[in-house]
Structures are given as C-alpha cells and as structure tokens.
Amino acid sequence: MNQFEFVILLVAMVFGFSILRHKLGIKPRSMRQMRGVPEDTEETRKLRSEVGELKERIKVLERIAVEKEDTLSRQIDDLRDR
C-alpha cells in the first residue's frame, strides 16, 4: 500500500464513520465541548452582566477621583498665587 492509497483509505474511513454517526443519531460535539469549556449557564450570563456593570462603575469612580485630584491641585495653585 503506497501513500496515496493510505490517504484515500483514511478519507473513506472518516466519511464512513460520519455517515454511521448520522444514522445512529449521534450529535457531533462542539469545539467548546471538545476543549472542555462548559456552555454558558444562566448563572454565568448573570455574572458576566454584573461584571460589566461593575466595570462601568469603576470607570465612573476613576473619573471622579481624577477630577477631584485636578480640583485639589488647582486650589493649591490658587493659594500659592495669593
């Protein structure tokens, strides 16, 4: 058996097994299942949305902190100028 016959045999076997799987009603596994990554559950979706909301709150708090810092430095500069 040469290389080309081996490749053709391999392709035929894969094709045959896919037909057999279809006839038996076996669903193909998704890539996430093959990698061991679980599907998103309701709890996971809820937690993702909560994390998004917390990130937004952190952005607002950072902006407030920076604004207060600028205000404080402006007030110090104003006191120096007097």
PyMOL commands that set and color helices and strands:
alter all, ss='L'
color gray80, all
select helices_A, chain A and resi 3-24+31-35+42-81
alter helices_A, ss='H'
color red, helices_A
deselect
rebuild
show_as cartoon
